[in-house]
Amino acid sequence: MMNDYDYRGLITQAWDLFLGDTSKWADRFFYLEAIQRYGGPVLDVGCGTGRLLLDFLSQGIDAEGVDNSPDMSALLRDKAGRMGLQRAVYLQGMEALDLPRRYQTILVPSSSFQRLIDPALARQAIDRFYRHLLPGGVLIMPFEKARKEGEPLVIDFPTREVVRPEDGAVFRRSVRNTYDPATECESGELHYELILNGRVVAKEDHNWSPATRSCAQAQSRRLYEEAGFSDIQLYAGYTWEPAKDDDTLWTIVGHR
């Protein structure tokens, strides 16, 4: 599976620039409070370039990361080195997770888990998470329905540009997302350009088809139950309020 990864090339180079300032994102505060509640060590699955992992480490939290993209992991290690933060970052797919350590808290932020389109691989991944938890440890994952009722099946997002400060290069990104109700999967068409001194010096097209699988609350709870988790709680978005039936973003906490 190591050759099967989507985050590469210009996507990776522009990743942090398009994210911008993430210090006030709701999930950051939620995960920090979760770590205070449940304890460490912590595993950040799908850690990317370190948005959360480097934040945790800078606060003295015992945390490690895993990602399946060599490009993203290389950037993370470079950033960690410049910050003087050295901690294990593993290069593995979550469905094949095999690490030397067990954790008190495993986080799978964003839509990382829903990128496992094959239900069999999703079940395999959650089984791996269970095995990597200490007794009493918790698995925390957000889930999201791809479309609210009445939303269009095709969404063209506004073209965005960001500037790389060190050389003034401009990254331009266009994204189209398409949802297929029959398969409950969303696909993405991404076009990237790198512009230097007014000239387009690189172009990339990425077709993520499909990119993510939508999920219902009952389906996500059943995944946890079938893997052996107990005391399973569904929370609204990135809050500690119980999820309502019509919530389209919820976070599950389950105990080993």
CORDA-V792674 format. One record per backbone hydrogen bond with DSSP energy under -0.5 kcal/mol. NH is the residue of the N-H (numbers start at 1). CO is the residue of the C=O. Records with the same first field share a line. If there is no record, write none. Layout:
NH=CO, CO
This chain:
4=1
5=3
8=6
11=8
12=8
13=9
14=10
15=11, 12
16=12
18=14
19=15
20=16
22=20
25=22
28=25
29=25
30=26
31=27
32=28
33=29
34=30
35=31
36=32
37=33
38=34
39=35
41=62
42=62
43=105
44=64
45=43, 107
46=66
47=44, 66
50=47
54=50
55=50
56=52
57=53
58=54
59=55, 56
60=57
61=56
63=61
64=42
65=88
66=44
67=90
70=68
73=69
74=70
75=71
76=72
77=73
78=74
79=75
80=76
81=77
82=78
83=79
84=80, 81
85=80
86=84
87=85
90=65
92=67, 90
96=93
97=94
103=132
104=41
105=41
106=138
107=43
108=140
112=109
115=111, 112
116=113
117=115
121=118
122=118
123=119
124=120
125=121
126=122
127=123
128=124
129=125
130=126
131=127
132=128
133=130
134=103
137=134
138=104
139=254
140=106
141=252
142=108
143=250
145=248
151=148
155=177
157=155, 175
160=173
162=171
164=169
165=163
167=164
168=164
170=195
171=162
172=170, 193
173=160
174=191
175=157
176=189
177=155
178=187
179=153
180=185
181=179
183=180
184=180
185=180
186=212
187=178
188=208
189=176
190=188, 206
191=174
192=204
193=172
194=202
195=170, 193
196=199
199=196
201=194, 199
202=194
204=192
206=190
208=188, 206
209=207
211=186
212=186
213=114
214=184
220=216
221=217
222=218
223=219
224=220
225=221
226=222
227=223
228=224, 225
229=224
230=255
233=253
235=251
236=241
237=249
239=236
243=234
247=244
250=143
251=235
252=141
253=233
254=139
255=230
256=137
